[in-house]
């Protein structure tokens, strides 16, 4: 163990630019310090700080939505249908008498959950495939990459719609579409990051001291591709939100009576002249979260680039 | 140049082949039986069997794929499940509408975006640059349907300048359609503008750092000459690629925008096909869209090679 640690340490310092994130699990103190350093660097720029605040706000809504929302998702109060915003209904009610504020609040979990889960699974698969193909190379790598080229040769939304056309519109289909569309993209990013570190000394050292492959992939290579992966994951997440909302609006994604914001905009469109608030509040929520997550992703990218 | 062109063309055909396979394979995953989708729940087993035979659904997949591809190339795109009419005239009519809209969008957005990008790049980190950068960052991420609905609210409901509904007829001429094209085009322009301007800005800033700019400055050339004769010429080359990349965005964006404004283009047809589970129609629309995407990439490659000799010679 002592020898190994020594070797790893010297490998790290010779390479210079290798992040020492390896230490996070064994020394929680350094992990916390790192996290707080990262957060401070992130909040240093007003734009990133704004993105962070917006995102945290929506995250809290997603976590505690049911405690905040005064009414149920599909609770219909027929007598109050089409009411403008008031003290009783902050964002008014829609044509069916549902409280728009409650639906917007409860929709946060819907969109963040779907986009977050889809991105997380795609990042997991993409990372595994990217690490394996980048490290192993050969025909396995060649075939997978050609298949991915074929998938990515068309615009993303086109591929997403093609998949939805066959799967049929539903929440699970949207999740599956996010995973299918993003896994190749993440794989490619991770793979090219792996290719740039594969020949480095510390990998060679690990191989020579007889480490098995999963160890080399996840403990030696993964930490060095982590910054690239983090940036990609943040970008993917922001586009996943965009995608879920757009598919909901097109009517081919999440189906009624879900409080998906894109779907709410779609349903409220027909009555926009009489009940505009039912459309504009969910639309504003989409705009706000998309801008917030974009600013945050930009900030994460900036901090990681600066620290390199 | 000819060799370069042929290589790009070969690459294009290969990409299209792979994509057509993807389109075909993906559409095979449809749960359930195609024959039942067409004939409905009450159909008898004999009728189903006859239709399966007629559609060639019992052949092995590679045979079905080859037949489908050959038919597509020959111009026989089959019949739609839902409208029971020939697919080709339907798709080509919608394609014409989408191209009309795309042309208006590109004519407005590309020159404007390049202008803004150059202004921002030449004034790096000054006030003008910050305004342009922040505005474009705010707009670039917004889903097209949000932007479109806001524009409808302002220009259609409040100011009553343009119609909110762009459902033109097949017989509508370009001039007649133009007022209805303005709002959809504005929506696309807002996003495309931000996107192209940001990348043009980066190109200009990159070029300004080059040695030859300093040389030109030091030998006493007027700033105007340095910028127009040297910097812009080089900075705009990547912009052409950017325009080509944004064609991918334009296609995705058009799908959403056409649905916001009820504009009868390919994008609305695609959503219609998904709604009705109309696979042959979905396949045809996707193939045409992918073909358009690939062709625009080819045009960009050729333009790039004409402007930058290093690419076709290297």
Contacts between the chains, C-beta under 8 A, distances in Angstrom:
chain1	res1	chain2	res2	distance
A	47	B	134	7.9
A	47	B	137	7.8
A	146	B	18	7.3
A	149	B	15	7.8
A	149	B	18	6.7
A	150	B	18	3.8
A	150	B	19	6.0
A	150	B	21	6.6
A	150	B	22	4.7
A	151	B	22	5.9
A	153	B	15	5.1
A	153	B	18	6.4
A	153	B	19	4.7
A	153	B	22	7.6
A	153	B	290	7.2
A	153	B	294	7.6
A	154	B	19	5.8
A	154	B	22	7.6
A	154	B	286	7.3
A	154	B	289	7.4
A	154	B	290	4.8
A	154	B	293	6.5
A	155	B	248	4.2
A	155	B	249	7.3
A	155	B	251	4.9
A	155	B	252	4.8
A	155	B	289	7.6
A	155	B	293	6.2
A	156	B	248	7.9
A	156	B	252	6.6
A	157	B	251	7.7
A	157	B	252	3.6
A	157	B	255	5.9
A	157	B	256	7.6
A	158	B	251	6.5
A	158	B	252	6.7
A	158	B	255	7.5
A	158	B	270	8.0
A	158	B	286	6.2
A	158	B	289	5.7
A	158	B	290	7.0
A	158	B	293	8.0
A	161	B	255	7.0
A	161	B	270	5.9
A	161	B	271	7.4
A	161	B	274	6.2
A	161	B	286	7.9
A	162	B	23	6.4
A	162	B	26	5.5
A	162	B	27	7.2
A	162	B	282	6.8
A	162	B	286	5.3
A	163	B	26	6.1
A	164	B	274	5.9
A	165	B	27	7.3
A	165	B	273	6.5
A	165	B	274	4.1
A	165	B	277	7.2
A	165	B	279	7.3
A	165	B	282	4.6
A	166	B	26	5.9
A	166	B	27	5.5
A	166	B	28	7.9
A	166	B	29	4.9
A	166	B	30	4.7
A	166	B	279	7.5
A	167	B	29	7.2
A	167	B	31	7.9
A	168	B	31	7.3
A	168	B	277	7.2
A	169	B	274	7.2
A	238	B	141	7.1
A	242	B	141	7.2
A	242	B	143	5.6
A	245	B	143	5.4
A	245	B	145	8.0
A	246	B	143	5.3
A	246	B	144	7.5
A	246	B	145	6.7
A	246	B	256	5.6
A	249	B	143	7.3
A	249	B	145	4.7
A	249	B	256	7.1
A	249	B	259	7.5
A	250	B	255	7.6
A	250	B	256	6.8
A	250	B	259	5.7
A	250	B	271	5.4
A	251	B	271	7.2
A	251	B	275	7.2
A	252	B	271	6.2
A	252	B	274	5.1
A	252	B	275	7.2
A	262	B	143	7.6
A	262	B	145	7.5
A	265	B	145	6.8
A	265	B	146	7.7
A	265	B	149	7.1
A	269	B	149	7.7
A	272	B	149	7.9
A	273	B	157	7.2
A	276	B	153	7.8
A	279	B	149	7.0
A	283	B	146	5.0
A	283	B	149	6.1
A	283	B	150	7.8
A	286	B	143	6.2
A	286	B	146	5.8
A	287	B	142	5.5
A	287	B	143	7.9
A	287	B	146	5.2
A	290	B	141	4.7
A	290	B	142	6.2
A	290	B	143	6.7
A	291	B	138	6.0
A	291	B	141	5.6
A	291	B	142	7.3
A	293	B	141	8.0
A	294	B	137	7.2
A	294	B	140	7.7
A	294	B	141	4.1
A	295	B	137	7.5
A	298	B	137	7.6
